[in-house]
Amino acid sequence: MCRNIKTLFNFEPPATEDEIRAAALQFVRKLSGFNTPSKANQQAFDRAIAEVTATAGRLIGDLVTNAEPRDRVLEAARLRERTLARFGSKS
């Protein structure tokens, strides 16, 4: 799994279209092996991004849970703490 793709479901505020597209872009890059496709592959690359974005958006919209939504700010703070504990401070 690509480490740059973040969980987007069950957050407050909900994931934006831009966040879903960014995850789709990372997914397509990972599958294709291209960071930037050649001109010959650009159309297929762009189509795949659009299709994955649409599918991911439907998935996130259709999922249900009884859990309380997670707070983005709190989750980001927890991630920073874990990163600091793992890698230490940059001095």
Residue pairs with C-beta under 8 A, 6 or more apart in sequence:
2 26
2 27
2 29
2 30
4 26
5 23
5 26
5 27
6 19
6 23
8 15
8 19
8 20
8 23
8 56
8 60
9 15
9 60
9 63
9 65
10 63
10 65
10 67
10 69
10 70
11 69
11 70
11 71
11 72
11 75
12 69
12 70
12 71
12 72
13 72
14 60
15 60
17 53
17 57
20 53
20 56
20 57
20 60
21 49
21 53
23 56
24 49
24 52
24 53
24 56
25 49
27 52
28 45
28 48
28 49
28 52
29 35
31 48
32 41
32 45
32 48
34 41
34 45
37 44
37 45
